[in-house]
């Protein structure tokens, strides 16, 4: 498996004069997104997890995923230009990926079967849902499914695109609508989880490096 680490590629720098968050400048490194493609999925695990993040990880573990896959409590879609599209408590947003630099373990996954045109369409499908609310009720469904075991649940035959969503269903539904393929096996009631994306054999890991931030 390949992850972003705190070890920078010594031959890689990021020369920028743009403003950056104080924490990112203090960290001194930034992901080498030159190798990222639109539609790639970014799995996130905070180094110091909040109670909510710990609960998500715990439910994923209870539902049947191992510690490695269960640790990822959030997933976002890379939209290009150092930006991501994601669903959080404030709904679906498009923003820079700065928040996850320095204090999170990151893993990038890619569907190798998507064409470049499809990658753009997947991003458009996700961004089309900007402003939609967060599906808090689906988190409750996820908890119930976890307690009964994810292996006892079945995914509906077509993506269940609703007016609200959670982070992983935003990504999985956009992918399924464009490609006609499901990213995960047997996710409960359409609730594709970050752990399911981590465990998916439909995706491959992308080797990543850090770039040292320097002044222009």
C-alpha positions as CSV (number, residue, x, y, z in Angstrom):
1,X,0.0,0.0,0.0
2,X,1.2,3.5,-0.7
3,X,0.5,6.5,1.5
4,X,1.5,10.1,1.9
5,X,4.1,10.2,4.5
6,X,6.0,13.1,6.2
7,X,9.0,12.3,4.1
8,X,9.3,14.7,1.2
9,X,10.8,13.7,-2.1
10,X,14.1,15.6,-1.9
11,X,14.0,16.5,-5.6
12,X,10.5,17.9,-5.5
13,X,9.6,21.5,-4.5
14,X,6.5,23.5,-4.7
15,X,7.3,27.1,-5.5
16,X,4.3,29.3,-4.6
17,X,3.5,32.9,-3.9
18,X,-0.2,32.2,-3.1
19,X,-1.5,32.5,0.5
20,X,-1.6,29.2,2.5
21,X,-3.1,28.4,5.9
22,X,-0.6,28.9,8.7
23,X,-0.6,25.2,9.7
24,X,0.2,24.2,6.1
25,X,3.2,26.7,6.0
26,X,4.4,25.4,9.4
27,X,4.2,21.8,8.2
28,X,6.3,22.9,5.2
29,X,5.2,20.2,2.7
30,X,2.4,19.7,0.2
31,X,1.2,16.7,-1.7
32,X,2.6,16.2,-5.2
33,X,-0.7,16.4,-6.9
34,X,1.0,16.4,-10.4
35,X,0.2,12.7,-10.5
36,X,-3.3,12.9,-9.3
37,X,-6.2,12.6,-11.7
38,X,-9.7,14.0,-11.6
39,X,-12.1,11.5,-10.0
40,X,-9.4,10.0,-7.7
41,X,-10.7,9.3,-4.2
42,X,-8.8,10.6,-1.2
43,X,-9.2,8.6,2.0
44,X,-8.6,10.5,5.2
45,X,-7.7,9.5,8.8
46,X,-7.0,12.2,11.3
47,X,-3.9,11.6,13.5
48,X,-5.9,12.9,16.4
49,X,-9.5,11.7,15.8
50,X,-12.5,13.5,17.2
51,X,-15.2,11.5,19.0
52,X,-17.3,11.4,15.9
53,X,-14.4,10.2,13.7
54,X,-13.6,7.5,16.3
55,X,-17.2,6.4,16.2
56,X,-17.2,6.1,12.4
57,X,-14.1,4.0,12.6
58,X,-15.5,1.8,15.4
59,X,-18.7,1.2,13.5
60,X,-16.8,0.2,10.3
61,X,-14.8,-2.2,12.4
62,X,-17.9,-3.6,14.1
63,X,-19.5,-4.1,10.7
64,X,-16.7,-6.4,9.6
65,X,-13.8,-4.4,8.2
66,X,-10.3,-4.9,9.6
67,X,-8.4,-2.1,11.4
68,X,-6.6,-0.9,8.3
69,X,-9.8,-0.3,6.3
70,X,-11.9,0.9,9.2
71,X,-9.5,3.7,10.2
72,X,-10.5,5.8,7.2
73,X,-13.4,8.0,8.4
74,X,-13.8,10.3,5.4
75,X,-13.4,10.3,1.6
76,X,-13.3,13.2,-0.8
77,X,-13.0,13.4,-4.6
78,X,-10.1,15.1,-6.3
79,X,-11.6,17.6,-8.7
80,X,-8.3,19.0,-10.2
81,X,-6.4,22.2,-9.5
82,X,-5.6,21.4,-5.9
83,X,-9.4,21.2,-5.1
84,X,-11.7,18.5,-3.8
85,X,-15.4,17.9,-3.8
86,X,-16.7,16.4,-0.6
87,X,-19.8,16.0,1.6
88,X,-19.5,17.0,5.2
89,X,-21.7,18.3,8.0
90,X,-22.2,21.5,6.0
91,X,-23.3,19.6,3.0
92,X,-21.6,19.1,-0.4
93,X,-18.8,21.6,-1.0
94,X,-15.9,22.4,-3.4
95,X,-12.8,23.6,-1.8
96,X,-9.0,23.4,-1.6
97,X,-7.6,20.3,0.1
98,X,-5.5,22.3,2.6
99,X,-7.5,21.1,5.6
100,X,-6.1,17.6,5.3
101,X,-2.4,18.5,4.9
102,X,-0.2,17.9,7.9
103,X,-2.6,16.4,10.5
104,X,-4.1,13.5,8.6
105,X,-3.0,10.2,7.1
106,X,-4.0,10.2,3.4
107,X,-4.5,7.5,0.9
108,X,-5.3,8.0,-2.8
109,X,-7.3,5.4,-4.8
110,X,-8.1,5.3,-8.5
111,X,-10.3,3.2,-10.8
112,X,-7.9,2.3,-13.6
113,X,-10.8,1.5,-15.9
114,X,-12.1,5.1,-16.1
115,X,-11.2,7.0,-19.3
116,X,-10.1,10.6,-19.0
117,X,-13.5,11.7,-20.3
118,X,-15.2,9.6,-17.7
119,X,-13.0,11.1,-14.9
120,X,-14.3,14.6,-15.9
121,X,-17.9,13.4,-15.9
122,X,-17.5,11.8,-12.5
123,X,-16.3,15.1,-11.1
124,X,-19.1,17.0,-12.8
125,X,-21.6,14.5,-11.3
126,X,-20.3,15.1,-7.8
127,X,-20.1,18.9,-8.2
128,X,-23.6,19.0,-9.6
129,X,-24.7,18.2,-6.0
130,X,-23.0,21.3,-4.4
131,X,-25.2,22.7,-1.7
132,X,-27.1,19.5,-1.0
133,X,-27.4,18.7,2.7
134,X,-25.6,16.1,4.8
135,X,-27.6,12.9,5.3
136,X,-27.5,12.5,9.1
137,X,-30.3,9.9,8.9
138,X,-28.1,7.7,6.8
139,X,-25.4,7.7,9.5
140,X,-28.0,6.2,11.8
141,X,-28.8,3.6,9.1
142,X,-25.1,2.9,8.8
143,X,-24.8,2.3,12.6
144,X,-27.7,-0.1,12.5
145,X,-26.3,-2.0,9.6
146,X,-22.9,-2.2,11.3
147,X,-24.4,-3.8,14.4
148,X,-26.0,-6.5,12.3
149,X,-22.9,-7.0,10.2
150,X,-22.3,-5.4,6.8
151,X,-22.1,-8.9,5.3
152,X,-25.9,-9.3,5.9
153,X,-26.9,-6.4,3.8
154,X,-27.3,-6.0,0.0
155,X,-26.8,-3.0,-2.3
156,X,-29.8,-2.0,-4.4
157,X,-29.4,-2.7,-8.2
158,X,-29.0,1.0,-9.1
159,X,-27.3,4.0,-7.3
160,X,-29.7,5.6,-4.8
161,X,-29.1,9.2,-5.5
162,X,-31.0,11.3,-2.9
163,X,-31.3,15.0,-2.1
164,X,-28.8,14.4,0.8
165,X,-25.7,12.3,1.0
166,X,-22.7,11.3,3.1
167,X,-19.1,11.6,1.9
168,X,-18.6,8.1,0.6
169,X,-22.0,7.9,-1.2
170,X,-21.4,11.2,-2.9
171,X,-18.2,9.6,-4.5
172,X,-19.6,6.2,-5.1
173,X,-22.9,7.4,-6.7
174,X,-21.1,9.7,-9.0
175,X,-18.8,6.9,-10.1
176,X,-21.6,4.4,-10.6
177,X,-23.7,6.9,-12.6
178,X,-20.9,7.5,-15.1
179,X,-19.3,4.1,-15.3
180,X,-22.2,1.8,-14.5
181,X,-20.0,-0.1,-12.0
182,X,-20.1,-0.3,-8.3
183,X,-17.0,0.5,-6.3
184,X,-17.6,-1.8,-3.4
185,X,-19.0,-5.3,-2.8
186,X,-22.2,-5.7,-0.8
187,X,-22.3,-2.3,0.9
188,X,-25.3,-2.0,3.2
189,X,-28.5,-0.4,1.8
190,X,-26.5,1.7,-0.7
191,X,-24.3,3.1,2.1
192,X,-20.8,2.8,0.6
193,X,-18.4,3.6,3.5
194,X,-14.9,4.9,3.5
195,X,-13.8,1.5,4.6
196,X,-15.6,-0.1,1.6
197,X,-13.6,2.2,-0.7
198,X,-10.4,1.3,1.1
199,X,-11.1,-2.4,0.7
200,X,-12.4,-2.3,-2.8
201,X,-10.6,-4.5,-5.4
202,X,-12.0,-2.2,-8.1
203,X,-9.5,0.5,-7.3
204,X,-5.7,0.7,-7.1
205,X,-3.5,2.8,-4.9
206,X,-1.6,5.8,-6.3
207,X,2.0,6.3,-5.1
208,X,2.4,9.8,-3.7
209,X,5.1,12.1,-2.6
210,X,5.3,15.4,-0.6
211,X,6.8,18.5,-2.1
212,X,8.7,21.0,0.0
213,X,7.0,24.4,0.0
214,X,9.3,27.2,-1.0
215,X,8.9,30.9,-1.8
216,X,8.6,32.1,-5.3
